[in-house]
Amino acid sequence: MNHHYRILLSLFITLPFSGISQEATAPPIYWQNPSFEGEPQDATVPIGWLGCEAMTTPDILPGVWGIYQEANDGDTYVGLITRANGTWESITQRLPRTIEKTECYVFGLDLARGATYSGYSSPLKIRIWGSTDRCSKDQLLYESPLIEHTYWKQHRVEFTAEQPIRYIIFEAFHKEGSFRYPGNILLDNLTPIQVCPRA
């Protein structure tokens, strides 16, 4: 078998397989308004997002509630709070495509704490839920540590869906337990949801 024939044969063998592997990787799922852009104001859900919990009145920041920290991406970001009466805030978005079960997915988001959030300054964590309906919390996908830092830091969210997911919910949450306190968490710069890289 001559040299040129061997090269051609190896190309014909490898090309179909490389095409299959590229097709098997689903394209990224893009968020609508992933950096929570909007006119800075209190008690306003950013365009592309929906409130879930009762009394969910997120704030588009900076510029209100004593928060003047710059956005990490774009011009604005969103702030969610918990209250001493035991209520908390959460927002959700309907994804443009369903996340399929048993597949591993990953995305990133930037988190920080507002140091002077008009009395709502204690550190919180973010809990991220997946659901088939707008505000039903079907599967806990991720729970961050308590976010005490006041600078932006990207967090990696990796999860395997246990069922098809059409909505993702971002929920402000404090420590587990019976106590309640006023706190805040700031969110910015969601990266597209992608299938986990293969090992």
Buried (B, 14 or more C-beta within 10 A) or exposed (E): EEEEEEEEEEEEEEEEEEEEEEEEEBEBBEBEBBBBBBEBEBEBBBEBBBBBBEEBEBBBBBBBBBBEBEBBBBBBBBBBBBBEEEEBBBBBBEBEEEBEEEEEBBBBBBBBBBEBBBEBBBBBBBBBBBBEEEBBBBBEBBBBEBBEEBEBEEBEBEBEBEEEBBBBBBBBBBEEEEEBBBBBBBBBBBBEBBBEEEE
